[in-house]
Each structure stands twice: as structure tokens, then as C-alpha cells.
Amino acid sequence: MRLRRTALVVDDYDAAAECERLAALGVEFEGPPRVAAHGTVAVFRDVVGNRWDLLSEP
């Protein structure tokens, strides 16, 4: 069985700032943070290929 989705929720989170911090540490994002109706989203994959969406409220 393969786990398809999981979530980690953090209050008072700034996805754009965290994206900058992680990029400075060498994390490669699928693109720049984007603003959507549900908030700011930044997407990356970890070292084993799991996709992570960093999301902060609008």
C-alpha cells in the first residue's frame, strides 16, 4: 500500500519566506511561489521524490 497524501499544518506560516529560506539551503522548487484563491503556494520534492506544497493563508 502506498501513502498518497499527507498534511502538516502550521499556524501563522509565511510560505513565500519559507520558500526563500529553503531555496537558500539548496531545495529546488517546481516554480516560484504563486498566489491562489486559497493562499500562497510553493511546491518542491524531497530527496525521495515526495511532493510537498507549502501553503499559507491568503
LOSEKE-210608 format. One record per atom (N, C-alpha, C): residue number from 1; atom name; x, y, z; residue in one letter. Coordinates in Angstrom, 2 decimals. Layout:
<pts>
resi_name_xx_yy_zz_resn
NUM_CA_X_Y_Z_A;
...
</pts>
This chain:
<pts>
resi_name_xx_yy_zz_resn
1_N_0.84_-1.18_0.00_M;
1_CA_0.00_0.00_0.00_M;
1_C_0.89_1.24_0.00_M;
2_N_0.50_2.22_-0.79_R;
2_CA_1.28_3.46_-0.91_R;
2_C_0.49_4.62_-0.32_R;
3_N_1.14_5.39_0.54_L;
3_CA_0.52_6.58_1.10_L;
3_C_0.45_7.63_0.00_L;
4_N_-0.71_8.13_-0.29_R;
4_CA_-0.86_9.06_-1.40_R;
4_C_-0.84_10.52_-0.96_R;
5_N_-1.33_10.83_0.20_R;
5_CA_-1.36_12.22_0.66_R;
5_C_-1.15_12.29_2.17_R;
6_N_-0.49_13.34_2.56_T;
6_CA_-0.36_13.63_3.97_T;
6_C_-0.31_15.14_4.12_T;
7_N_-0.53_15.64_5.30_A;
7_CA_-0.54_17.09_5.50_A;
7_C_0.13_17.44_6.81_A;
8_N_0.78_18.56_6.80_L;
8_CA_1.36_19.15_8.00_L;
8_C_0.86_20.58_8.05_L;
9_N_0.12_20.92_9.07_V;
9_CA_-0.49_22.24_9.17_V;
9_C_0.20_23.03_10.27_V;
10_N_0.63_24.25_9.93_V;
10_CA_1.31_25.13_10.88_V;
10_C_0.61_26.48_10.86_V;
11_N_0.23_27.00_12.02_D;
11_CA_-0.40_28.33_12.08_D;
11_C_0.63_29.43_11.87_D;
12_N_0.15_30.60_11.44_D;
12_CA_0.99_31.79_11.26_D;
12_C_2.21_31.47_10.40_D;
13_N_1.98_30.98_9.21_Y;
13_CA_3.03_30.50_8.33_Y;
13_C_3.15_31.40_7.11_Y;
14_N_4.35_31.72_6.69_D;
14_CA_4.60_32.54_5.51_D;
14_C_5.29_31.67_4.46_D;
15_N_4.53_31.12_3.51_A;
15_CA_5.08_30.20_2.52_A;
15_C_6.16_30.85_1.67_A;
16_N_5.97_32.10_1.28_A;
16_CA_6.97_32.77_0.44_A;
16_C_8.30_32.92_1.17_A;
17_N_8.28_33.31_2.44_A;
17_CA_9.51_33.45_3.22_A;
17_C_10.18_32.09_3.43_A;
18_N_9.39_31.06_3.70_E;
18_CA_9.96_29.72_3.90_E;
18_C_10.55_29.20_2.60_E;
19_N_9.92_29.50_1.48_C;
19_CA_10.44_29.11_0.18_C;
19_C_11.83_29.73_-0.03_C;
20_N_11.97_31.01_0.28_E;
20_CA_13.27_31.69_0.16_E;
20_C_14.32_31.03_1.05_E;
21_N_13.94_30.73_2.30_R;
21_CA_14.87_30.11_3.25_R;
21_C_15.33_28.74_2.75_R;
22_N_14.38_27.92_2.31_L;
22_CA_14.71_26.58_1.84_L;
22_C_15.52_26.61_0.54_L;
23_N_15.19_27.53_-0.35_A;
23_CA_15.94_27.67_-1.60_A;
23_C_17.39_28.03_-1.30_A;
24_N_17.62_28.88_-0.30_A;
24_CA_18.98_29.25_0.09_A;
24_C_19.75_28.04_0.63_A;
25_N_19.02_27.04_1.13_L;
25_CA_19.64_25.81_1.63_L;
25_C_19.80_24.76_0.53_L;
26_N_19.37_25.08_-0.69_G;
26_CA_19.56_24.17_-1.81_G;
26_C_18.33_23.40_-2.25_G;
27_N_17.18_23.64_-1.63_V;
27_CA_15.95_22.96_-2.05_V;
27_C_15.52_23.54_-3.40_V;
28_N_15.18_22.65_-4.34_E;
28_CA_14.74_23.08_-5.66_E;
28_C_13.22_23.02_-5.74_E;
29_N_12.62_24.15_-6.04_F;
29_CA_11.17_24.26_-6.14_F;
29_C_10.73_24.07_-7.58_F;
30_N_9.48_23.61_-7.76_E;
30_CA_8.94_23.40_-9.10_E;
30_C_8.68_24.72_-9.81_E;
31_N_8.68_25.79_-9.09_G;
31_CA_8.46_27.13_-9.64_G;
31_C_8.42_28.12_-8.49_G;
32_N_8.26_29.39_-8.81_P;
32_CA_8.17_30.39_-7.74_P;
32_C_6.86_30.24_-6.97_P;
33_N_6.79_30.78_-5.75_P;
33_CA_5.52_30.75_-5.02_P;
33_C_4.45_31.45_-5.85_P;
34_N_3.25_30.90_-5.82_R;
34_CA_2.16_31.52_-6.56_R;
34_C_1.00_31.83_-5.63_R;
35_N_0.29_32.88_-5.94_V;
35_CA_-0.86_33.28_-5.14_V;
35_C_-2.11_32.69_-5.78_V;
36_N_-2.87_31.96_-4.99_A;
36_CA_-4.12_31.35_-5.43_A;
36_C_-5.24_31.82_-4.50_A;
37_N_-6.47_31.48_-4.83_A;
37_CA_-7.61_31.90_-4.01_A;
37_C_-7.49_31.39_-2.57_A;
38_N_-6.88_30.21_-2.39_H;
38_CA_-6.78_29.60_-1.07_H;
38_C_-5.48_29.97_-0.34_H;
39_N_-4.61_30.79_-0.97_G;
39_CA_-3.39_31.23_-0.30_G;
39_C_-2.18_31.19_-1.21_G;
40_N_-1.01_31.40_-0.64_T;
40_CA_0.25_31.34_-1.38_T;
40_C_0.77_29.91_-1.33_T;
41_N_1.20_29.40_-2.49_V;
41_CA_1.63_28.00_-2.60_V;
41_C_3.03_27.94_-3.21_V;
42_N_3.90_27.14_-2.60_A;
42_CA_5.23_26.86_-3.14_A;
42_C_5.41_25.34_-3.10_A;
43_N_5.85_24.73_-4.21_V;
43_CA_5.89_23.28_-4.33_V;
43_C_7.32_22.80_-4.57_V;
44_N_7.72_21.74_-3.83_F;
44_CA_9.03_21.12_-4.04_F;
44_C_8.91_19.62_-3.82_F;
45_N_9.93_18.89_-4.21_R;
45_CA_10.01_17.44_-3.95_R;
45_C_11.18_17.18_-3.01_R;
46_N_10.99_16.25_-2.08_D;
46_CA_12.07_15.92_-1.17_D;
46_C_13.05_14.95_-1.84_D;
47_N_14.04_14.49_-1.11_V;
47_CA_15.12_13.68_-1.70_V;
47_C_14.66_12.32_-2.23_V;
48_N_13.49_11.85_-1.80_V;
48_CA_12.98_10.58_-2.32_V;
48_C_11.81_10.78_-3.28_V;
49_N_11.55_12.03_-3.66_G;
49_CA_10.54_12.31_-4.67_G;
49_C_9.15_12.64_-4.19_G;
50_N_8.95_12.72_-2.87_N;
50_CA_7.64_13.10_-2.36_N;
50_C_7.39_14.58_-2.64_N;
51_N_6.19_14.91_-3.07_R;
51_CA_5.84_16.29_-3.40_R;
51_C_5.28_16.98_-2.16_R;
52_N_5.80_18.17_-1.88_W;
52_CA_5.36_18.97_-0.74_W;
52_C_4.83_20.30_-1.23_W;
53_N_3.68_20.70_-0.73_D;
53_CA_3.09_22.01_-1.04_D;
53_C_3.16_22.85_0.23_D;
54_N_3.90_23.94_0.18_L;
54_CA_3.91_24.88_1.29_L;
54_C_2.78_25.86_1.03_L;
55_N_1.86_26.01_1.96_L;
55_CA_0.67_26.83_1.76_L;
55_C_0.48_27.77_2.93_L;
56_N_0.28_29.04_2.64_S;
56_CA_-0.09_29.99_3.70_S;
56_C_-1.41_30.65_3.32_S;
57_N_-2.15_31.08_4.31_E;
57_CA_-3.46_31.66_4.09_E;
57_C_-3.35_32.93_3.24_E;
58_N_-4.45_33.26_2.55_P;
58_CA_-4.46_34.48_1.72_P;
58_C_-4.33_35.74_2.55_P;
</pts>
